[in-house]
Amino acid sequence: MCPKTSNDKGALIRHMRTHNGERPYECRECQYAFTTKANCERHLRNRHGKTHRDEVRACIIYHLSEDSSVNNRSGGEESAPLAPAPGKSATNSKPTAPFFSKTMVDLTRNLLLDLTGDGERNDVS
């Protein structure tokens, strides 16, 4: 297991995305997915010329994972996780928001609960 620790729940959630591959922020213009809202916003400004805050906000889609309590729910539209488009490989160069197994979600939740001491754990087989 990764030795990274943090007292900030949001920072830990962002860090966990490097391990579980979650990319919940999607560009509405080109369907490119990002691990952080800030990266998606920067992409929209630099690649698509969105200059106004309302334009940027309207072009971000936020995908909830199976367990929305693990996610940071800031901004964007909520929707179900995406699957690769028909005829597209999951390994193509344009990352999309992946589907997450219940086991990975439970492991992430348990790690957060261990660090924060909140709530009940779900045993993972």
N, C-alpha and C positions, 0 to 999 in steps of 0.2 A: 504494500500500500504506500501511497505517496506521503512523505513526511510533512507536507505543507500544512501549516496551521494559521488560523486567523480568528480574531475576535469579532470581525465584521462579517455578518451573515451574507451580505451581498457580495463581498469580495470572495468568500468561499464558494458561493454559487457560481460566480464567473469563472473561478479557477476549476471547479468541477467540470465545466463545459470543455476544458482542454482534455479531460479524460474520457468523457462520455460522448463527445462529438456533437452535442446539442448546439444547434444554430437557430435560435427561436426568432430572430429578427430578419425579415425578408424584404428585399427591395421590390416594390410593386411594379416597377418599370422593367426589370430584367430577371426577376426571380432569384437573384443571387442572395445567399443567406449568410448571416453574421452571428457571431457569439455575443456581441454587445450592441446596444442601441447606438452608442456613440460612433462605432465603426460604420454602421448602416447610414447614419446621418452624414458622416464625412463622404461616404461613397456617393450618396445622392447629390451632395453639393459639387463634388469634383467630377463625377462621371455624367450626371444628368442635368447639371446646371440649375438645380433647385436652390434658390437664394433666400426665399422667405420661409420663416419657421412653419407657417401653416402648410406650405407646399411640401416641405420635408416631412412633417408629421403625417400628412395625407398619403404619403408614398411608403410608409412603413407598415408591414403586416407583422403582428406578433402572434406566434404559434404557441399555444399552451402545450406542455408535455402531458403525459398520462396523469401525472400528479402535479396539479397546478399549485399546490402549497409549497413546492420546492422552488418555484420560479419567482423571479423578481417581476412584478406585474406593471412595469412602467411603460406607458405609451403604446400606441398602435392598435390595430384591429386584432381581436382574438379570433383564432380559428383552429381547426384540427390540424395535427401534424401532416405534412405533405408526404406523398409517396412519389417516387420518380415518375415523370410523365411517360405515357405509353411510348415505347420505342427508344427511350433514353435509359442509359445504364446508370446505376446508382454510383458508379465510379467515374462519371464524366467530370470534366474540369469545372463545372459550375455547381458548387455544393448547394444542396437543398436542405431544408429542415428535416432531419431524419425521424423515424419512428423509434421510440424507446421501449425496451422491455420493462415489465413490471419489476423484475429483479434489479435492474440498474437503478430504477427510480427508488425502490426500497432501500438499496444500499446507500444512495445519496441522502435520503431522508434520515436513515439511521446515523450516518456520519454527522449530519447537522444536529440531530437530537443529542448525540453524545457530546458535541461541543457546546450546545446551548443549554442542555438539561431540560428542554421543553417537551411535553407530550409523551406519547407512547411509541415504543419501537414496534416495527413489523419484522418478525423473524423471516430471514431469507434462507431458502434451502440451497 
